[in-house]
Amino acid sequence: MIVVNVDSIPGRKHTLINLVQGSTVQAKHIGRDFMAGLKNIVGGEVTGYTEMLTEAREIAINRMITQAQGMGADAIVNVRFCSSDIADGMAEMMVYGTAVKFVE
């Protein structure tokens, strides 16, 4: 599956299928929270959160790809990411784009 953040794939014609999306909600655990508190004092990257967000992006992308494959898509164009706080200590990672089918 081709996944790009531009509105078309150079050299390929396509027809639009539909909007596709994937999301996940991740919660921090006490260990990450504790380490984040320490990093807040001394500064630097909070690797626990970085790992959590990387995992969340991968899960969301895979869910979007699965949805597009179920529609018979060949690619997803115009892919965008967004995140938001859901509750204290929880965040949603969402990815969305347009599923397309290649034409000759």
N, CA, C and O atoms as a MOPAC input file, in Angstrom:
PM7 MOZYME 1SCF
protein

 N      0.86100 1    -1.18300 1     0.00000 1
 C      0.00000 1     0.00000 1     0.00000 1
 C      0.89900 1     1.23500 1     0.00000 1
 O      1.79000 1     1.37200 1     0.83800 1
 N      0.65100 1     2.12400 1    -0.94800 1
 C      1.36800 1     3.39200 1    -1.00100 1
 C      0.63100 1     4.38300 1    -0.11400 1
 O     -0.58300 1     4.54400 1    -0.23300 1
 N      1.36500 1     5.04900 1     0.77800 1
 C      0.78600 1     6.03000 1     1.69600 1
 C      1.62300 1     7.29900 1     1.57700 1
 O      2.81000 1     7.30000 1     1.90500 1
 N      0.99500 1     8.39100 1     1.10200 1
 C      1.72800 1     9.63600 1     0.89200 1
 C      0.94900 1    10.83500 1     1.43400 1
 O     -0.26900 1    10.77500 1     1.60500 1
 N      1.67200 1    11.92300 1     1.69900 1
 C      1.00600 1    13.11500 1     2.21700 1
 C      0.78000 1    14.17500 1     1.14400 1
 O      0.52700 1    15.33600 1     1.46600 1
 N      0.86800 1    13.78900 1    -0.12800 1
 C      0.55300 1    14.69200 1    -1.23500 1
 C     -0.77600 1    14.26300 1    -1.85300 1
 O     -1.27200 1    13.17300 1    -1.57000 1
 N     -1.35400 1    15.12500 1    -2.70000 1
 C     -2.69900 1    14.82900 1    -3.19900 1
 C     -2.73100 1    13.90400 1    -4.40900 1
 O     -3.81200 1    13.51100 1    -4.84800 1
 N     -1.58200 1    13.55000 1    -4.95300 1
 C     -1.54500 1    12.58600 1    -6.06100 1
 C     -0.17800 1    11.92000 1    -6.09600 1
 O      0.78100 1    12.39700 1    -5.48900 1
 N     -0.11100 1    10.81900 1    -6.81100 1
 C      1.14500 1    10.08200 1    -6.94700 1
 C      1.67100 1    10.34000 1    -8.35800 1
 O      1.01100 1     9.98200 1    -9.33400 1
 N      2.83800 1    10.95100 1    -8.48000 1
 C      3.36100 1    11.29500 1    -9.79800 1
 C      3.38200 1    10.08600 1   -10.74500 1
 O      3.84700 1     9.00100 1   -10.39500 1
 N      2.86200 1    10.31600 1   -11.95300 1
 C      2.86100 1     9.27200 1   -12.96800 1
 C      1.73200 1     8.26500 1   -12.85400 1
 O      1.66200 1     7.34100 1   -13.66400 1
 N      0.85000 1     8.40800 1   -11.88300 1
 C     -0.26500 1     7.46900 1   -11.69100 1
 C     -1.57900 1     8.23200 1   -11.68900 1
 O     -1.70400 1     9.26400 1   -11.03000 1
 N     -2.54400 1     7.72900 1   -12.41900 1
 C     -3.89500 1     8.28600 1   -12.38200 1
 C     -4.71300 1     7.44000 1   -11.42000 1
 O     -4.51200 1     6.23000 1   -11.31100 1
 N     -5.62100 1     8.07900 1   -10.73600 1
 C     -6.43700 1     7.33600 1    -9.77000 1
 C     -7.83600 1     7.91300 1    -9.67800 1
 O     -8.10000 1     9.04900 1   -10.07400 1
 N     -8.71900 1     7.09200 1    -9.14200 1
 C    -10.07100 1     7.53700 1    -8.81700 1
 C    -10.21400 1     7.50900 1    -7.30400 1
 O     -9.59500 1     6.69100 1    -6.62400 1
 N    -11.02600 1     8.39900 1    -6.79400 1
 C    -11.23400 1     8.47700 1    -5.34700 1
 C    -12.17800 1     7.37300 1    -4.89500 1
 O    -13.15700 1     7.06100 1    -5.57100 1
 N    -11.87400 1     6.79200 1    -3.75300 1
 C    -12.77800 1     5.80500 1    -3.15900 1
 C    -13.52600 1     6.44300 1    -1.99200 1
 O    -14.74700 1     6.59400 1    -2.03900 1
 N    -12.79500 1     6.81300 1    -0.95400 1
 C    -13.44100 1     7.39000 1     0.22200 1
 C    -12.38300 1     7.82400 1     1.22900 1
 O    -11.20400 1     7.49500 1     1.10200 1
 N    -12.83100 1     8.56500 1     2.22500 1
 C    -11.97900 1     8.93400 1     3.34700 1
 C    -11.71100 1     7.69600 1     4.19400 1
 O    -12.62000 1     6.90300 1     4.44200 1
 N    -10.47200 1     7.52900 1     4.63500 1
 C    -10.12900 1     6.44100 1     5.54800 1
 C     -9.40300 1     7.03800 1     6.74900 1
 O     -8.77200 1     8.09000 1     6.64700 1
 N     -9.50000 1     6.36500 1     7.86800 1
 C     -8.85400 1     6.86800 1     9.07700 1
 C     -8.48500 1     5.72400 1     9.99500 1
 O     -9.02500 1     4.62100 1     9.90100 1
 N     -7.56700 1     6.00700 1    10.87100 1
 C     -7.18700 1     5.06800 1    11.92100 1
 C     -6.85800 1     5.87700 1    13.15700 1
 O     -6.33900 1     6.98800 1    13.05600 1
 N     -7.15300 1     5.33100 1    14.31700 1
 C     -6.84700 1     6.05400 1    15.54600 1
 C     -6.59000 1     5.07500 1    16.68000 1
 O     -6.95300 1     3.90100 1    16.61700 1
 N     -5.95900 1     5.59300 1    17.70600 1
 C     -5.74900 1     4.84400 1    18.93700 1
 C     -5.65700 1     5.83900 1    20.08500 1
 O     -5.23400 1     6.98000 1    19.89900 1
 N     -6.05100 1     5.40500 1    21.25000 1
 C     -5.91300 1     6.21200 1    22.45900 1
 C     -4.88600 1     5.51300 1    23.34300 1
 O     -5.01700 1     4.33100 1    23.66300 1
 N     -3.88300 1     6.25600 1    23.72300 1
 C     -2.81300 1     5.72200 1    24.56300 1
 C     -2.84300 1     6.41300 1    25.92100 1
 O     -3.15100 1     7.60000 1    26.02100 1
 N     -2.52100 1     5.65900 1    26.95500 1
 C     -2.44700 1     6.21100 1    28.30700 1
 C     -1.03500 1     6.02300 1    28.83900 1
 O     -0.39000 1     5.00600 1    28.58500 1
 N     -0.58300 1     6.99100 1    29.55900 1
 C      0.74000 1     6.86900 1    30.17000 1
 C      0.62600 1     6.05300 1    31.45200 1
 O     -0.40500 1     6.07700 1    32.12300 1
 N      1.67800 1     5.34300 1    31.78000 1
 C      1.66500 1     4.58700 1    33.02900 1
 C      2.54000 1     5.29100 1    34.06000 1
 O      3.25000 1     6.24200 1    33.73300 1
 N      2.49100 1     4.84000 1    35.25700 1
 C      3.15000 1     5.51500 1    36.38200 1
 C      4.65200 1     5.67300 1    36.16800 1
 O      5.23600 1     6.67200 1    36.59000 1
 N      5.28100 1     4.69700 1    35.51700 1
 C      6.72500 1     4.79800 1    35.25400 1
 C      7.04500 1     5.93500 1    34.30200 1
 O      7.97600 1     6.70600 1    34.53400 1
 N      6.27200 1     6.03900 1    33.23000 1
 C      6.48500 1     7.13600 1    32.28000 1
 C      6.19600 1     8.47600 1    32.94900 1
 O      6.91900 1     9.44900 1    32.73900 1
 N      5.14900 1     8.52100 1    33.74600 1
 C      4.77500 1     9.74900 1    34.42500 1
 C      5.87700 1    10.19300 1    35.38300 1
 O      6.19900 1    11.37900 1    35.45500 1
 N      6.45000 1     9.25200 1    36.11000 1
 C      7.51600 1     9.55900 1    37.05700 1
 C      8.74300 1    10.09000 1    36.32100 1
 O      9.32500 1    11.09600 1    36.72600 1
 N      9.13800 1     9.40900 1    35.23400 1
 C     10.30900 1     9.83100 1    34.47100 1
 C     10.07000 1    11.18800 1    33.81500 1
 O     10.99300 1    11.99600 1    33.71100 1
 N      8.84600 1    11.44300 1    33.37500 1
 C      8.52500 1    12.73800 1    32.78100 1
 C      8.67600 1    13.84400 1    33.81500 1
 O      9.14200 1    14.93800 1    33.49700 1
 N      8.28500 1    13.56100 1    35.05100 1
 C      8.44800 1    14.53400 1    36.12900 1
 C      9.90400 1    14.86200 1    36.37100 1
 O     10.25800 1    16.02000 1    36.59500 1
 N     10.75800 1    13.83800 1    36.32700 1
 C     12.19600 1    14.07400 1    36.50100 1
 C     12.76200 1    14.87800 1    35.33200 1
 O     13.55300 1    15.79800 1    35.53900 1
 N     12.36700 1    14.54300 1    34.12200 1
 C     12.85000 1    15.26700 1    32.94400 1
 C     12.39200 1    16.71500 1    32.97000 1
 O     13.08600 1    17.59800 1    32.46600 1
 N     11.23900 1    16.95900 1    33.55000 1
 C     10.73000 1    18.31300 1    33.65700 1
 C     11.65800 1    19.16900 1    34.51800 1
 O     11.75600 1    20.38100 1    34.32700 1
 N     12.32800 1    18.53200 1    35.45300 1
 C     13.25500 1    19.24100 1    36.34300 1
 C     14.59800 1    19.47600 1    35.65700 1
 O     15.12900 1    20.58600 1    35.68800 1
 N     15.14700 1    18.42500 1    35.03500 1
 C     16.49900 1    18.50900 1    34.46400 1
 C     16.50800 1    18.80600 1    32.96900 1
 O     17.54800 1    19.18000 1    32.42600 1
 N     15.38200 1    18.64700 1    32.30000 1
 C     15.30200 1    18.90400 1    30.86700 1
 C     15.70100 1    17.70100 1    30.04000 1
 O     16.26600 1    16.74100 1    30.56500 1
 N     15.41500 1    17.74400 1    28.77000 1
 C     15.76300 1    16.67100 1    27.85400 1
 C     14.54700 1    15.94400 1    27.33100 1
 O     13.41400 1    16.20000 1    27.73900 1
 N     14.81400 1    15.02000 1    26.40900 1
 C     13.73300 1    14.25300 1    25.79000 1
 C     13.14500 1    13.25300 1    26.77000 1
 O     13.86700 1    12.60500 1    27.52800 1
 N     11.84400 1    13.13800 1    26.74200 1
 C     11.14300 1    12.14600 1    27.55500 1
 C     10.93100 1    10.93700 1    26.64800 1
 O      9.91400 1    10.84200 1    25.96000 1
 N     11.88700 1    10.01900 1    26.64800 1
 C     11.87900 1     8.90500 1    25.70200 1
 C     10.67500 1     7.98400 1    25.88900 1
 O     10.21200 1     7.38300 1    24.92000 1
 N     10.16800 1     7.86200 1    27.09200 1
 C      8.98200 1     7.03400 1    27.32400 1
 C      7.78800 1     7.54200 1    26.53300 1
 O      7.04500 1     6.75700 1    25.94500 1
 N      7.60600 1     8.86000 1    26.51900 1
 C      6.51000 1     9.44600 1    25.74800 1
 C      6.77800 1     9.37000 1    24.24700 1
 O      5.86300 1     9.13700 1    23.45700 1
 N      8.03100 1     9.56700 1    23.86500 1
 C      8.38500 1     9.45100 1    22.45300 1
 C      8.06100 1     8.06000 1    21.93600 1
 O      7.48600 1     7.91300 1    20.85700 1
 N      8.42800 1     7.03400 1    22.70400 1
 C      8.12900 1     5.65000 1    22.32300 1
 C      6.62300 1     5.41800 1    22.26200 1
 O      6.13400 1     4.74600 1    21.35400 1
 N      5.88700 1     5.97100 1    23.22200 1
 C      4.44100 1     5.80000 1    23.25100 1
 C      3.79900 1     6.41800 1    21.99800 1
 O      2.91700 1     5.81300 1    21.38900 1
 N      4.23900 1     7.60700 1    21.62400 1
 C      3.66200 1     8.27200 1    20.45300 1
 C      4.07100 1     7.59200 1    19.15200 1
 O      3.28200 1     7.54200 1    18.20800 1
 N      5.28600 1     7.07300 1    19.09100 1
 C      5.71700 1     6.32400 1    17.90700 1
 C      4.85800 1     5.08100 1    17.73400 1
 O      4.41400 1     4.77700 1    16.62700 1
 N      4.62500 1     4.36600 1    18.81900 1
 C      3.76300 1     3.18000 1    18.77300 1
 C      2.33700 1     3.55700 1    18.38000 1
 O      1.70000 1     2.85200 1    17.59900 1
 N      1.83700 1     4.66700 1    18.92000 1
 C      0.48200 1     5.11400 1    18.60300 1
 C      0.35700 1     5.44900 1    17.11500 1
 O     -0.65000 1     5.10700 1    16.49600 1
 N      1.35600 1     6.10900 1    16.53300 1
 C      1.31600 1     6.42600 1    15.09700 1
 C      1.29300 1     5.15900 1    14.26500 1
 O      0.53300 1     5.06400 1    13.30200 1
 N      2.11600 1     4.18500 1    14.62200 1
 C      2.15900 1     2.92600 1    13.87500 1
 C      0.81700 1     2.19400 1    13.93300 1
 O      0.34800 1     1.67800 1    12.91800 1
 N      0.20500 1     2.14700 1    15.10600 1
 C     -1.09800 1     1.49500 1    15.26000 1
 C     -2.14100 1     2.21000 1    14.40000 1
 O     -2.90200 1     1.56500 1    13.67900 1
 N     -2.17300 1     3.54200 1    14.47600 1
 C     -3.15900 1     4.31700 1    13.72700 1
 C     -2.96600 1     4.13000 1    12.21700 1
 O     -3.94400 1     3.95700 1    11.49000 1
 N     -1.72000 1     4.16200 1    11.74200 1
 C     -1.44800 1     3.96700 1    10.31000 1
 C     -1.90400 1     2.58600 1     9.87200 1
 O     -2.55600 1     2.45200 1     8.83600 1
 N     -1.57600 1     1.56200 1    10.64000 1
 C     -1.97800 1     0.20100 1    10.27300 1
 C     -3.49500 1     0.05500 1    10.22300 1
 O     -4.01500 1    -0.65000 1     9.35800 1
 N     -4.20800 1     0.70400 1    11.12800 1
 C     -5.68000 1     0.64500 1    11.11000 1
 C     -6.23600 1     1.35800 1     9.87700 1
 O     -7.21200 1     0.90300 1     9.28000 1
 N     -5.61400 1     2.47400 1     9.49800 1
 C     -6.05800 1     3.19100 1     8.30600 1
 C     -5.80300 1     2.34700 1     7.05500 1
 O     -6.66600 1     2.26000 1     6.18100 1
 N     -4.63500 1     1.72900 1     6.96500 1
 C     -4.30300 1     0.88700 1     5.82100 1
 C     -5.27100 1    -0.29100 1     5.72300 1
 O     -5.73100 1    -0.62200 1     4.63000 1
 N     -5.58200 1    -0.92300 1     6.84500 1
 C     -6.52700 1    -2.03900 1     6.85600 1
 C     -7.89000 1    -1.60600 1     6.33400 1
 O     -8.52300 1    -2.33300 1     5.57000 1
 N     -8.34100 1    -0.42900 1     6.74200 1
 C     -9.62300 1     0.08500 1     6.25900 1
 C     -9.56900 1     0.31700 1     4.75000 1
 O    -10.51100 1    -0.03200 1     4.03900 1
 N     -8.48100 1     0.90000 1     4.25600 1
 C     -8.34600 1     1.16900 1     2.82400 1
 C     -8.28500 1    -0.12900 1     2.02000 1
 O     -8.88700 1    -0.21900 1     0.95000 1
 N     -7.57000 1    -1.12700 1     2.51800 1
 C     -7.49400 1    -2.41800 1     1.83300 1
 C     -8.86400 1    -3.05600 1     1.75100 1
 O     -9.19200 1    -3.68400 1     0.74400 1
 N     -9.66500 1    -2.91100 1     2.78100 1
 C    -11.02300 1    -3.44700 1     2.78400 1
 C    -11.91600 1    -2.80100 1     1.72900 1
 O    -12.92000 1    -3.38400 1     1.32000 1
 N    -11.55200 1    -1.60600 1     1.29100 1
 C    -12.30000 1    -0.90400 1     0.25100 1
 C    -11.73100 1    -1.18700 1    -1.14000 1
 O    -12.26900 1    -0.71700 1    -2.14200 1
 N    -10.64500 1    -1.95200 1    -1.19700 1
 C    -10.01500 1    -2.25200 1    -2.48400 1
 C     -9.07500 1    -1.16900 1    -2.98100 1
 O     -8.79600 1    -1.09800 1    -4.17800 1
 N     -8.58100 1    -0.32500 1    -2.08500 1
 C     -7.70400 1     0.78400 1    -2.48000 1
 C     -6.30000 1     0.28700 1    -2.82400 1
 O     -5.83100 1    -0.73400 1    -2.32100 1
 N     -5.65400 1     1.05200 1    -3.70000 1
 C     -4.25600 1     0.79700 1    -4.04600 1
 C     -3.31100 1     1.72300 1    -3.28700 1
 O     -2.13600 1     1.40600 1    -3.10300 1
 N     -3.82500 1     2.85700 1    -2.85100 1
 C     -2.99300 1     3.84200 1    -2.17300 1
 C     -3.86000 1     4.73500 1    -1.30000 1
 O     -5.08700 1     4.73500 1    -1.39700 1
 N     -3.18800 1     5.49500 1    -0.44600 1
 C     -3.84500 1     6.52100 1     0.36800 1
 C     -3.07100 1     7.80600 1     0.15200 1
 O     -1.86100 1     7.86000 1     0.37500 1
 N     -3.77800 1     8.84600 1    -0.28400 1
 C     -3.14100 1    10.13800 1    -0.53800 1
 C     -3.64200 1    11.17000 1     0.46100 1
 O     -4.63500 1    10.96100 1     1.15800 1
 N     -2.91900 1    12.30200 1     0.51400 1
 C     -3.29000 1    13.41500 1     1.39600 1
 C     -3.34900 1    12.99600 1     2.86400 1
 O     -4.25800 1    13.40400 1     3.58700 1
 N     -2.40600 1    12.20400 1     3.30100 1
 C     -2.40400 1    11.68700 1     4.67200 1
 C     -2.00900 1    12.78700 1     5.65200 1
 O     -1.05500 1    13.53200 1     5.43000 1
 N     -2.76900 1    12.86600 1     6.73800 1
 C     -2.52800 1    13.85400 1     7.79200 1
 C     -2.63000 1    13.18600 1     9.16100 1
 O     -3.36200 1    12.21300 1     9.34000 1
 N     -1.88900 1    13.72200 1    10.11100 1
 C     -1.91900 1    13.24100 1    11.48700 1
 C     -2.46600 1    14.33400 1    12.39100 1
 O     -2.28900 1    15.52300 1    12.12800 1
 N     -3.12600 1    13.91900 1    13.44700 1
 C     -3.49900 1    14.86400 1    14.49600 1
 C     -3.54200 1    14.10800 1    15.82100 1
 O     -3.72000 1    12.89000 1    15.86200 1
 N     -3.37900 1    14.85300 1    16.88100 1
 C     -3.45800 1    14.24200 1    18.20600 1
 C     -4.20700 1    15.19200 1    19.12700 1
 O     -4.26200 1    16.40000 1    18.89700 1
 N     -4.77600 1    14.62000 1    20.16500 1
 C     -5.50700 1    15.43900 1    21.12600 1
 C     -5.54600 1    14.74600 1    22.46900 1
 O     -5.44400 1    13.52300 1    22.55600 1
 N     -5.69400 1    15.53500 1    23.51000 1
 C     -5.87200 1    14.99100 1    24.85200 1
 C     -7.31100 1    14.51400 1    24.98000 1
 O     -8.24600 1    15.21000 1    24.58500 1
 N     -7.47700 1    13.32600 1    25.53400 1
 C     -8.81000 1    12.77000 1    25.76800 1
 C     -9.21700 1    13.00400 1    27.21500 1
 O    -10.32500 1    13.45800 1    27.50000 1
 N     -8.31200 1    12.69000 1    28.11000 1
 C     -8.51500 1    12.88300 1    29.54500 1
 C     -7.13600 1    13.05000 1    30.15700 1
 O     -6.13000 1    12.95900 1    29.45400 1
 N     -7.08000 1    13.28900 1    31.43600 1
 C     -5.79300 1    13.44100 1    32.09900 1
 C     -4.95700 1    12.17200 1    31.90400 1
 O     -5.36000 1    11.08800 1    32.32500 1
 N     -3.82500 1    12.30800 1    31.28300 1
 C     -2.94000 1    11.16400 1    31.07700 1
 C     -3.27100 1    10.31600 1    29.86400 1
 O     -2.64800 1     9.27200 1    29.67200 1
 N     -4.24300 1    10.72700 1    29.02200 1
 C     -4.60900 1     9.96700 1    27.82300 1
 C     -4.58400 1    10.87700 1    26.60600 1
 O     -4.98900 1    12.03700 1    26.66800 1
 N     -4.10100 1    10.32500 1    25.49900 1
 C     -4.06500 1    11.08800 1    24.25400 1
 C     -4.50000 1    10.20000 1    23.09700 1
 O     -4.23700 1     8.99800 1    23.08200 1
 N     -5.16900 1    10.81800 1    22.12800 1
 C     -5.56700 1    10.10500 1    20.91500 1
 C     -4.62400 1    10.50200 1    19.79100 1
 O     -4.28700 1    11.67600 1    19.63200 1
 N     -4.20200 1     9.50600 1    19.01000 1
 C     -3.44500 1     9.74900 1    17.78900 1
 C     -4.34100 1     9.33100 1    16.64400 1
 O     -4.83600 1     8.20400 1    16.61800 1
 N     -4.55400 1    10.23000 1    15.69600 1
 C     -5.41600 1     9.92900 1    14.56700 1
 C     -4.67200 1    10.23000 1    13.27600 1
 O     -3.91500 1    11.19700 1    13.18600 1
 N     -4.89900 1     9.38900 1    12.28400 1
 C     -4.35300 1     9.60200 1    10.94900 1
 C     -5.50400 1     9.41700 1     9.96500 1
 O     -6.34800 1     8.53800 1    10.14000 1
 N     -5.52700 1    10.25400 1     8.93300 1
 C     -6.60200 1    10.13600 1     7.95200 1
 C     -6.07500 1    10.52600 1     6.57300 1
 O     -5.08300 1    11.24400 1     6.44700 1
 N     -6.75800 1    10.04000 1     5.55500 1
 C     -6.37800 1    10.34100 1     4.18200 1
 C     -7.47000 1     9.88900 1     3.23500 1
 O     -8.55100 1     9.48600 1     3.66400 1
 N     -7.18300 1     9.95800 1     1.94500 1
 C     -8.14500 1     9.57300 1     0.91700 1
 C     -7.68200 1     8.29600 1     0.24000 1
 O     -6.59600 1     8.25300 1    -0.33800 1
 N     -8.50400 1     7.25500 1     0.30900 1
 C     -8.20500 1     5.99400 1    -0.35700 1
 C     -8.47100 1     6.16900 1    -1.84400 1
 O     -9.49000 1     6.73800 1    -2.23600 1
 N     -7.54200 1     5.67300 1    -2.68200 1
 C     -7.69400 1     5.78300 1    -4.13900 1
 C     -7.42100 1     4.44800 1    -4.81200 1
 O     -6.75300 1     3.57200 1    -4.26400 1
 N     -7.95500 1     4.32600 1    -6.00500 1
 C     -7.74800 1     3.14200 1    -6.84000 1
 C     -7.05800 1     3.61200 1    -8.12000 1
 O     -7.49900 1     4.57900 1    -8.74100 1
 N     -5.97900 1     2.93200 1    -8.51700 1
 C     -5.27200 1     3.29700 1    -9.74300 1
 C     -6.09300 1     2.91900 1   -10.97100 1
 O     -6.78000 1     1.89700 1   -10.98600 1
 N     -6.00900 1     3.76200 1   -12.00100 1
 C     -6.64300 1     3.47800 1   -13.28800 1
 C     -5.57000 1     3.54800 1   -14.35600 1
 O     -4.56600 1     4.24300 1   -14.20200 1
 N     -5.79200 1     2.82200 1   -15.43700 1
 C     -4.81000 1     2.79700 1   -16.53500 1
 C     -4.96100 1     3.98600 1   -17.42000 1
 O     -4.22100 1     4.13000 1   -18.39300 1

